[in-house]
Amino acid sequence: MPDSPKPQALPVQILASRSFADWLREQNFSLAITTYQSSRLLLIGQNPNGGVSGFERLFERAMGLFAVGSERLYLSSRYQLWQFDNVLQPGQVYNGYDRLFVPRIAYTTGDLDIHDVVVDRTGRILFVSTLLNCIATVSSRHSCVPLWKPPFISQVMNEDRCHLNGLALAEDGMPGYATACSQSALAEGWRNDRQNGGCVIDLRTSEILCTGLSMPHSPRCYRGKLWLLQSGTGEFGLVDLQTGKFEPIAFCPGYLRGLTFFGNFALVGLSKARGDRTFSGLALDEQLTRNQLQASCGVLAIDLQSGEIAHWLKLEGVVTELYDVQLLPQVRRSMALGLQTDEIAQILTLEPLTPLFTQP
């Protein structure tokens, strides 16, 4: 269930670099984060004392997240896709928060294992169904409407064959690129290709643009370039669209998922090792050992020119894995309503009165 009491809410400790809160305040933005294993939507901003503010709601297996400006969020959970809308007017504040996101619409999809979610320039909701190895949109009658599958997948069926996971809008606002962990056509075949079987696919031509990647995630188009996370090596970088080569920009101490941008910075999501066969045995382990580092959970702000980490946020406690990171521009501090308290029944907001009949 959404906002499920299982897992129960446990303390989440937020640590940040000395300059992180000042950076949020000076640049006037905040963050929305999903945490896969602990089923949370986290909203990170600034508190009245000048420190970092954190707000959480529980949504079972919260993963794909997409922000439409600062007024709407889309969130995938175990068997539903949620639309949250801000109900506050400009300048209005509720309990110290300048955005109040209310879950207005839920599409019941069933457990499609939804990973990345986007909204294209036409307003169409698109998502990756990793279970079905396809990109799909919502349906008013069925679990989804499949729209595209990789050329090496013979049919849309409920077998995670290639672990299709990432979806990037091109800079024209239309679907541009997808990432998969393998080109396997066998059920669970991607698990044997974790070291170097990953690829990037051009959605407009179905051409395989880049190969040899280790668990690629979170492709994003920004400033005329295609960026992504090579999770299996802990590298943030970009794909040269002319040569098809991945060019690392920075090594990050963790399993990488979730990527967004602000100005000259990339904000990259980090996860700790899960301890199962999905995360273990990757080149990331060797890199961490070689540099005498331990994997962290949090968000790094990486300078795109130097590759240096300029700011960081760490999460401790029950949260050990992130899936997605989104930026909320012009938002100081936001909150969301859940579904298991009276608050959602008591907060009423109205559109202006509209005549029932149109005058001739």
C-alpha positions as CSV (number, residue, x, y, z in Angstrom):
1,M,0.0,0.0,0.0
2,P,1.1,3.6,-0.5
3,D,2.3,5.3,2.7
4,S,2.5,1.7,4.1
5,P,3.3,1.2,7.8
6,K,5.8,-1.4,6.7
7,P,8.6,-0.7,6.9
8,Q,7.9,1.4,9.9
9,A,9.3,4.9,10.0
10,L,12.7,4.9,11.6
11,P,15.1,7.8,12.3
12,V,17.0,9.1,9.2
13,Q,20.0,11.1,10.0
14,I,20.9,13.8,7.5
15,L,24.6,15.0,7.4
16,A,25.8,17.7,5.0
17,S,29.0,19.5,4.0
18,R,29.5,22.9,5.7
19,S,28.4,24.7,2.5
20,F,25.5,22.6,1.5
21,A,22.7,24.5,3.2
22,D,24.1,27.8,2.2
23,W,24.3,26.6,-1.4
24,L,20.6,25.6,-1.4
25,R,19.6,29.0,0.1
26,E,21.8,31.1,-2.2
27,Q,20.6,29.2,-5.3
28,N,17.0,28.9,-4.1
29,F,16.3,25.2,-4.8
30,S,15.6,22.0,-2.9
31,L,15.7,18.3,-3.7
32,A,13.3,15.4,-3.9
33,I,14.7,11.9,-3.5
34,T,13.4,8.4,-3.6
35,T,14.9,5.6,-1.5
36,Y,14.4,2.2,-3.0
37,Q,14.9,-0.2,-0.1
38,S,13.4,1.9,2.7
39,S,10.3,3.0,0.6
40,R,10.6,6.7,1.1
41,L,10.0,10.0,-0.7
42,L,12.5,12.4,0.9
43,L,12.1,16.2,0.5
44,I,15.4,18.0,1.3
45,G,15.5,21.8,1.8
46,Q,16.4,24.5,4.3
47,N,15.0,24.9,7.8
48,P,14.3,28.3,9.4
49,N,17.6,28.1,11.4
50,G,19.6,27.9,8.2
51,G,20.3,24.2,8.3
52,V,19.2,21.3,6.1
53,S,15.5,20.3,6.4
54,G,14.2,16.8,5.7
55,F,10.7,15.6,5.3
56,E,9.6,12.0,4.5
57,R,6.6,10.0,3.4
58,L,6.5,6.2,3.0
59,F,5.5,4.8,-0.4
60,E,6.3,1.1,-0.9
61,R,9.3,0.6,-3.1
62,A,9.5,4.3,-4.2
63,M,11.7,4.5,-7.3
64,G,11.1,6.6,-10.4
65,L,10.7,10.3,-9.7
66,F,10.1,13.2,-12.1
67,A,9.6,16.9,-11.2
68,V,7.5,19.1,-13.6
69,G,9.0,22.4,-12.6
70,S,8.3,23.0,-8.9
71,E,4.5,22.3,-9.0
72,R,4.1,18.6,-9.8
73,L,5.9,15.4,-9.0
74,Y,5.4,11.9,-10.4
75,L,6.4,8.9,-8.3
76,S,6.4,5.2,-9.0
77,S,5.8,2.7,-6.2
78,R,5.4,-1.0,-6.1
79,Y,2.1,-1.2,-8.1
80,Q,1.0,2.4,-8.6
81,L,2.2,5.6,-10.3
82,W,1.4,8.7,-8.4
83,Q,0.9,12.3,-9.4
84,F,1.5,14.9,-6.6
85,D,0.4,18.5,-7.1
86,N,1.3,21.6,-5.1
87,V,-1.8,23.3,-3.7
88,L,-0.2,26.4,-2.2
89,Q,-0.4,29.8,-4.0
90,P,2.7,31.8,-4.6
91,G,3.9,33.3,-1.3
92,Q,1.6,31.0,0.7
93,V,3.2,28.9,3.5
94,Y,1.8,25.8,5.3
95,N,3.4,24.9,8.6
96,G,6.6,26.6,7.4
97,Y,6.7,24.9,4.0
98,D,6.4,26.7,0.7
99,R,5.2,23.7,-1.2
100,L,2.5,21.2,-0.1
101,F,2.4,18.3,-2.5
102,V,-0.9,16.3,-2.4
103,P,-1.3,12.9,-4.1
104,R,-4.1,13.7,-6.5
105,I,-4.0,10.9,-9.0
106,A,-2.9,7.3,-8.8
107,Y,-2.6,4.9,-11.8
108,T,-2.8,1.3,-10.6
109,T,-0.3,-0.4,-12.9
110,G,0.4,-3.7,-11.0
111,D,4.0,-4.6,-10.2
112,L,5.7,-3.5,-13.5
113,D,9.0,-2.8,-11.7
114,I,8.8,0.8,-12.9
115,H,12.2,2.5,-12.9
116,D,12.7,5.9,-14.6
117,V,9.7,8.1,-15.1
118,V,9.5,11.3,-17.4
119,V,6.9,13.6,-18.9
120,D,7.6,14.6,-22.4
121,R,6.8,18.0,-23.9
122,T,3.3,16.9,-25.0
123,G,2.4,16.0,-21.4
124,R,2.6,12.3,-22.0
125,I,3.7,10.2,-19.0
126,L,6.4,7.7,-20.0
127,F,8.1,5.1,-17.8
128,V,10.4,2.2,-18.0
129,S,8.9,-1.2,-17.1
130,T,11.9,-3.2,-16.3
131,L,9.8,-6.3,-15.9
132,L,8.4,-6.0,-19.4
133,N,11.6,-4.7,-21.0
134,C,9.8,-1.8,-22.5
135,I,8.9,1.9,-22.4
136,A,5.2,2.4,-21.7
137,T,2.6,5.0,-20.8
138,V,-0.4,4.9,-18.5
139,S,-3.7,3.5,-19.4
140,S,-7.2,4.2,-18.0
141,R,-8.1,0.5,-18.4
142,H,-5.0,-1.6,-18.4
143,S,-1.7,-1.8,-16.5
144,C,0.0,0.2,-19.2
145,V,0.4,0.8,-22.9
146,P,3.7,-0.5,-24.3
147,L,5.3,1.9,-26.7
148,W,8.8,0.8,-27.4
149,K,11.1,-2.2,-26.8
150,P,14.8,-2.7,-27.6
151,P,15.6,-4.3,-30.9
152,F,17.1,-7.4,-29.2
153,I,13.9,-8.1,-27.3
154,S,11.5,-10.3,-29.3
155,Q,8.3,-9.5,-27.5
156,V,6.8,-7.6,-24.5
157,M,6.4,-10.1,-21.7
158,N,6.9,-10.3,-18.0
159,E,10.6,-11.4,-17.9
160,D,13.3,-9.0,-16.9
161,R,15.7,-10.0,-19.6
162,C,18.0,-7.0,-20.2
163,H,17.2,-4.8,-17.1
164,L,16.1,-1.8,-19.1
165,N,16.1,0.9,-16.5
166,G,17.0,4.4,-17.7
167,L,15.0,6.9,-19.8
168,A,16.3,10.4,-20.9
169,L,14.3,13.1,-22.6
170,A,16.2,14.7,-25.5
171,E,16.7,18.5,-25.2
172,D,13.6,19.0,-27.4
173,G,11.5,17.4,-24.6
174,M,10.8,14.2,-26.5
175,P,12.1,10.7,-25.7
176,G,15.8,10.4,-26.5
177,Y,17.8,7.6,-25.0
178,A,17.5,4.5,-22.8
179,T,19.9,2.4,-20.8
180,A,19.9,-1.3,-20.2
181,C,22.3,-3.5,-18.3
182,S,22.5,-6.1,-21.1
183,Q,21.4,-7.0,-24.6
184,S,20.2,-10.4,-23.3
185,A,17.0,-11.9,-24.7
186,L,16.9,-14.5,-21.9
187,A,15.0,-14.1,-18.6
188,E,17.4,-12.7,-16.0
189,G,20.2,-12.9,-18.6
190,W,21.4,-9.5,-17.6
191,R,22.8,-10.8,-14.4
192,N,25.6,-12.5,-16.3
193,D,26.5,-9.3,-18.1
194,R,26.9,-6.9,-15.2
195,Q,30.6,-6.2,-15.7
196,N,30.5,-4.9,-19.3
197,G,27.2,-5.8,-21.0
198,G,25.4,-2.5,-20.5
199,C,24.4,-0.2,-23.4
200,V,22.8,3.0,-24.4
201,I,20.1,3.0,-27.1
202,D,18.8,5.8,-29.3
203,L,15.0,5.6,-28.9
204,R,14.4,7.4,-32.2
205,T,16.3,4.9,-34.3
206,S,16.7,2.0,-31.9
207,E,20.4,2.1,-32.7
208,I,22.8,0.9,-30.0
209,L,25.0,3.9,-29.4
210,C,27.3,2.8,-26.6
211,T,28.3,-0.7,-25.3
212,G,30.7,-2.2,-22.8
213,L,29.1,-0.4,-19.8
214,S,28.8,-1.8,-16.3
215,M,25.2,-1.4,-14.9
216,P,24.4,2.0,-16.5
217,H,21.6,4.1,-15.0
218,S,20.1,7.5,-15.1
219,P,20.8,8.8,-18.6
220,R,20.2,12.6,-18.8
221,C,20.6,15.2,-21.6
222,Y,22.0,18.5,-20.4
223,R,23.7,21.3,-22.3
224,G,23.9,19.4,-25.5
225,K,25.5,16.3,-24.0
226,L,24.3,12.8,-22.9
227,W,25.3,12.1,-19.3
228,L,24.9,8.9,-17.3
229,L,26.0,6.9,-14.3
230,Q,28.1,3.8,-14.7
231,S,26.9,2.2,-11.5
232,G,29.1,-0.9,-11.6
233,T,32.3,1.2,-11.6
234,G,31.1,4.1,-9.5
235,E,31.7,6.6,-12.4
236,F,29.7,9.6,-13.5
237,G,30.4,10.7,-17.0
238,L,29.1,11.3,-20.5
239,V,28.7,9.5,-23.8
240,D,30.4,10.9,-26.9
241,L,27.6,10.6,-29.4
242,Q,30.1,10.6,-32.3
243,T,32.3,7.8,-31.1
244,G,29.9,5.9,-28.7
245,K,32.6,6.0,-26.0
246,F,31.9,6.6,-22.3
247,E,34.1,9.3,-20.8
248,P,34.3,9.3,-17.0
249,I,34.2,12.6,-15.2
250,A,34.4,11.6,-11.6
251,F,34.6,8.5,-9.4
252,C,32.0,8.4,-6.6
253,P,32.1,6.2,-3.5
254,G,28.9,4.2,-4.0
255,Y,26.5,2.5,-6.3
256,L,25.2,5.3,-8.5
257,R,21.5,5.9,-9.3
258,G,19.7,9.2,-9.7
259,L,21.1,12.2,-11.6
260,T,20.0,15.8,-12.1
261,F,21.7,19.1,-12.8
262,F,21.9,22.7,-11.6
263,G,24.0,25.2,-13.3
264,N,27.6,23.9,-13.5
265,F,26.9,21.0,-11.1
266,A,25.6,17.5,-11.4
267,L,23.8,16.0,-8.4
268,V,24.5,12.3,-8.2
269,G,22.7,9.8,-6.0
270,L,24.9,7.3,-4.0
271,S,23.9,4.0,-2.5
272,K,25.6,1.6,-0.1
273,A,26.3,-2.0,-1.2
274,R,23.3,-4.2,-0.8
275,G,25.2,-7.4,-0.1
276,D,23.5,-9.5,-2.7
277,R,24.6,-10.7,-6.1
278,T,23.2,-7.7,-7.9
279,F,25.7,-5.3,-6.3
280,S,28.6,-7.6,-5.4
281,G,31.5,-8.6,-7.6
282,L,31.6,-5.4,-9.6
283,A,34.6,-3.2,-10.4
284,L,33.2,-0.7,-7.9
285,D,34.3,-3.0,-5.1
286,E,37.9,-3.0,-6.3
287,Q,37.9,0.8,-6.7
288,L,36.6,1.2,-3.1
289,T,39.2,-1.2,-1.7
290,R,42.0,0.3,-3.7
291,N,41.1,3.8,-2.4
292,Q,40.4,2.6,1.1
293,L,36.8,3.9,0.9
294,Q,33.5,2.7,2.1
295,A,30.3,3.1,0.0
296,S,28.1,5.9,1.2
297,C,24.4,6.8,0.8
298,G,23.6,10.4,-0.2
299,V,23.9,13.0,-2.9
300,L,27.1,14.5,-4.3
301,A,27.3,17.9,-6.2
302,I,30.0,17.5,-8.8
303,D,31.6,20.4,-10.6
304,L,31.1,19.6,-14.4
305,Q,34.4,21.4,-15.3
306,S,36.8,20.0,-12.7
307,G,35.0,16.7,-11.7
308,E,35.6,17.8,-8.1
309,I,33.0,17.2,-5.4
310,A,31.8,20.7,-4.3
311,H,29.0,19.8,-1.9
312,W,27.7,16.6,-0.4
313,L,24.7,15.2,1.6
314,K,24.9,11.9,3.5
315,L,22.0,9.8,4.8
316,E,22.5,7.5,7.7
317,G,20.1,5.1,9.5
318,V,17.4,3.1,7.8
319,V,18.1,4.6,4.4
320,T,21.0,2.8,2.6
321,E,19.9,3.0,-1.1
322,L,18.7,5.9,-3.3
323,Y,17.0,5.5,-6.7
324,D,16.2,8.9,-8.1
325,V,17.1,12.6,-7.4
326,Q,15.1,15.5,-8.7
327,L,15.5,19.3,-8.3
328,L,12.8,21.7,-7.3
329,P,13.7,25.2,-8.5
330,Q,12.5,28.2,-6.5
331,V,11.5,26.0,-3.6
332,R,12.9,26.5,-0.1
333,R,11.2,23.7,1.8
334,S,8.5,21.3,0.7
335,M,6.3,18.6,2.3
336,A,3.9,16.0,1.0
337,L,0.7,14.5,2.4
338,G,0.5,10.8,3.1
339,L,-2.6,8.6,3.0
340,Q,-2.9,7.3,6.6
341,T,-3.5,10.3,8.7
342,D,-6.5,12.7,9.0
343,E,-4.5,15.5,7.5
344,I,-5.3,14.4,3.9
345,A,-9.0,14.4,4.7
346,Q,-9.0,17.8,6.4
347,I,-7.0,19.8,3.9
348,L,-9.4,21.1,1.3
349,T,-8.4,23.4,-1.6
350,L,-10.7,24.7,-4.3
351,E,-10.6,26.0,-7.8
352,P,-12.4,29.3,-8.5
353,L,-16.2,29.0,-8.9
354,T,-17.0,28.0,-12.4
355,P,-20.5,28.5,-13.9
356,L,-22.4,25.2,-14.5
357,F,-23.7,26.4,-17.8
358,T,-22.0,28.5,-20.4
359,Q,-24.0,31.7,-21.3
360,P,-24.9,31.9,-25.0
